Amino acid sequence: MSETLAEAVADFVTADDAVNFLASRGFDLSTRDLTEAAAAEARDETPVGEGEGGYGALMRFIVNH
């Protein structure tokens, strides 16, 4: 899933695209859930999404959008 997510992030335009992608794969979350997760990542000392495959790519996308 991580590799698929990492590849898909390049096609996302909005956070809703990310939510819809994840929902189509059985994940139940909202744009707010992603935003809160990205905010928590941003507060860490490690740069957002560094070395975390698809999850990291998704967090970088959410922080930047």
Biotite code that builds the C-alpha atoms (Angstrom):
import biotite.structure as struc

atoms = struc.array([
    struc.Atom([0.000, 0.000, 0.000], chain_id="A", res_id=1, res_name="MET", atom_name="CA", element="C"),
    struc.Atom([2.822, 2.381, 0.822], chain_id="A", res_id=2, res_name="SER", atom_name="CA", element="C"),
    struc.Atom([4.282, 2.235, -2.673], chain_id="A", res_id=3, res_name="GLU", atom_name="CA", element="C"),
    struc.Atom([0.846, 2.667, -4.272], chain_id="A", res_id=4, res_name="THR", atom_name="CA", element="C"),
    struc.Atom([0.119, 5.660, -2.043], chain_id="A", res_id=5, res_name="LEU", atom_name="CA", element="C"),
    struc.Atom([3.504, 7.223, -2.799], chain_id="A", res_id=6, res_name="ALA", atom_name="CA", element="C"),
    struc.Atom([2.790, 6.959, -6.526], chain_id="A", res_id=7, res_name="GLU", atom_name="CA", element="C"),
    struc.Atom([-0.778, 8.282, -6.201], chain_id="A", res_id=8, res_name="ALA", atom_name="CA", element="C"),
    struc.Atom([0.200, 11.400, -4.227], chain_id="A", res_id=9, res_name="VAL", atom_name="CA", element="C"),
    struc.Atom([1.714, 12.898, -7.368], chain_id="A", res_id=10, res_name="ALA", atom_name="CA", element="C"),
    struc.Atom([-1.787, 13.017, -8.892], chain_id="A", res_id=11, res_name="ASP", atom_name="CA", element="C"),
    struc.Atom([-3.530, 14.607, -5.895], chain_id="A", res_id=12, res_name="PHE", atom_name="CA", element="C"),
    struc.Atom([-4.618, 18.217, -6.296], chain_id="A", res_id=13, res_name="VAL", atom_name="CA", element="C"),
    struc.Atom([-6.468, 18.678, -3.008], chain_id="A", res_id=14, res_name="THR", atom_name="CA", element="C"),
    struc.Atom([-6.672, 16.959, 0.360], chain_id="A", res_id=15, res_name="ALA", atom_name="CA", element="C"),
    struc.Atom([-10.050, 15.597, -0.759], chain_id="A", res_id=16, res_name="ASP", atom_name="CA", element="C"),
    struc.Atom([-8.221, 13.630, -3.451], chain_id="A", res_id=17, res_name="ASP", atom_name="CA", element="C"),
    struc.Atom([-6.188, 11.973, -0.713], chain_id="A", res_id=18, res_name="ALA", atom_name="CA", element="C"),
    struc.Atom([-9.302, 11.226, 1.360], chain_id="A", res_id=19, res_name="VAL", atom_name="CA", element="C"),
    struc.Atom([-11.088, 9.749, -1.666], chain_id="A", res_id=20, res_name="ASN", atom_name="CA", element="C"),
    struc.Atom([-8.071, 7.607, -2.573], chain_id="A", res_id=21, res_name="PHE", atom_name="CA", element="C"),
    struc.Atom([-7.839, 6.229, 0.952], chain_id="A", res_id=22, res_name="LEU", atom_name="CA", element="C"),
    struc.Atom([-11.615, 5.742, 1.218], chain_id="A", res_id=23, res_name="ALA", atom_name="CA", element="C"),
    struc.Atom([-11.575, 3.680, -1.977], chain_id="A", res_id=24, res_name="SER", atom_name="CA", element="C"),
    struc.Atom([-9.171, 1.364, -0.172], chain_id="A", res_id=25, res_name="ARG", atom_name="CA", element="C"),
    struc.Atom([-11.277, 0.979, 2.945], chain_id="A", res_id=26, res_name="GLY", atom_name="CA", element="C"),
    struc.Atom([-9.884, 3.742, 5.145], chain_id="A", res_id=27, res_name="PHE", atom_name="CA", element="C"),
    struc.Atom([-12.427, 5.877, 6.989], chain_id="A", res_id=28, res_name="ASP", atom_name="CA", element="C"),
    struc.Atom([-10.935, 9.309, 7.608], chain_id="A", res_id=29, res_name="LEU", atom_name="CA", element="C"),
    struc.Atom([-11.556, 12.935, 6.850], chain_id="A", res_id=30, res_name="SER", atom_name="CA", element="C"),
    struc.Atom([-9.574, 15.864, 5.549], chain_id="A", res_id=31, res_name="THR", atom_name="CA", element="C"),
    struc.Atom([-9.438, 17.065, 9.140], chain_id="A", res_id=32, res_name="ARG", atom_name="CA", element="C"),
    struc.Atom([-7.902, 13.739, 10.239], chain_id="A", res_id=33, res_name="ASP", atom_name="CA", element="C"),
    struc.Atom([-5.174, 14.135, 7.626], chain_id="A", res_id=34, res_name="LEU", atom_name="CA", element="C"),
    struc.Atom([-4.607, 17.768, 8.539], chain_id="A", res_id=35, res_name="THR", atom_name="CA", element="C"),
    struc.Atom([-4.266, 16.913, 12.229], chain_id="A", res_id=36, res_name="GLU", atom_name="CA", element="C"),
    struc.Atom([-1.844, 14.075, 11.442], chain_id="A", res_id=37, res_name="ALA", atom_name="CA", element="C"),
    struc.Atom([0.235, 16.394, 9.246], chain_id="A", res_id=38, res_name="ALA", atom_name="CA", element="C"),
    struc.Atom([0.249, 19.067, 11.963], chain_id="A", res_id=39, res_name="ALA", atom_name="CA", element="C"),
    struc.Atom([1.495, 16.526, 14.484], chain_id="A", res_id=40, res_name="ALA", atom_name="CA", element="C"),
    struc.Atom([4.233, 15.489, 12.039], chain_id="A", res_id=41, res_name="GLU", atom_name="CA", element="C"),
    struc.Atom([5.191, 19.130, 11.526], chain_id="A", res_id=42, res_name="ALA", atom_name="CA", element="C"),
    struc.Atom([5.697, 19.583, 15.282], chain_id="A", res_id=43, res_name="ARG", atom_name="CA", element="C"),
    struc.Atom([8.211, 16.723, 15.424], chain_id="A", res_id=44, res_name="ASP", atom_name="CA", element="C"),
    struc.Atom([11.919, 17.403, 15.096], chain_id="A", res_id=45, res_name="GLU", atom_name="CA", element="C"),
    struc.Atom([12.205, 15.132, 12.048], chain_id="A", res_id=46, res_name="THR", atom_name="CA", element="C"),
    struc.Atom([11.222, 16.824, 8.785], chain_id="A", res_id=47, res_name="PRO", atom_name="CA", element="C"),
    struc.Atom([7.668, 15.969, 7.735], chain_id="A", res_id=48, res_name="VAL", atom_name="CA", element="C"),
    struc.Atom([7.455, 12.592, 6.073], chain_id="A", res_id=49, res_name="GLY", atom_name="CA", element="C"),
    struc.Atom([11.169, 11.951, 5.956], chain_id="A", res_id=50, res_name="GLU", atom_name="CA", element="C"),
    struc.Atom([11.892, 8.291, 5.225], chain_id="A", res_id=51, res_name="GLY", atom_name="CA", element="C"),
    struc.Atom([8.294, 7.135, 5.562], chain_id="A", res_id=52, res_name="GLU", atom_name="CA", element="C"),
    struc.Atom([7.323, 5.929, 2.080], chain_id="A", res_id=53, res_name="GLY", atom_name="CA", element="C"),
    struc.Atom([3.750, 6.595, 1.014], chain_id="A", res_id=54, res_name="GLY", atom_name="CA", element="C"),
    struc.Atom([2.725, 7.911, 4.419], chain_id="A", res_id=55, res_name="TYR", atom_name="CA", element="C"),
    struc.Atom([5.544, 10.447, 4.331], chain_id="A", res_id=56, res_name="GLY", atom_name="CA", element="C"),
    struc.Atom([4.626, 11.523, 0.819], chain_id="A", res_id=57, res_name="ALA", atom_name="CA", element="C"),
    struc.Atom([1.023, 11.971, 1.919], chain_id="A", res_id=58, res_name="LEU", atom_name="CA", element="C"),
    struc.Atom([2.012, 14.030, 4.977], chain_id="A", res_id=59, res_name="MET", atom_name="CA", element="C"),
    struc.Atom([4.260, 16.277, 2.868], chain_id="A", res_id=60, res_name="ARG", atom_name="CA", element="C"),
    struc.Atom([1.381, 16.792, 0.424], chain_id="A", res_id=61, res_name="PHE", atom_name="CA", element="C"),
    struc.Atom([-1.070, 17.709, 3.193], chain_id="A", res_id=62, res_name="ILE", atom_name="CA", element="C"),
    struc.Atom([1.400, 20.129, 4.825], chain_id="A", res_id=63, res_name="VAL", atom_name="CA", element="C"),
    struc.Atom([2.026, 21.831, 1.481], chain_id="A", res_id=64, res_name="ASN", atom_name="CA", element="C"),
    struc.Atom([-1.633, 22.044, 0.471], chain_id="A", res_id=65, res_name="HIS", atom_name="CA", element="C"),
])
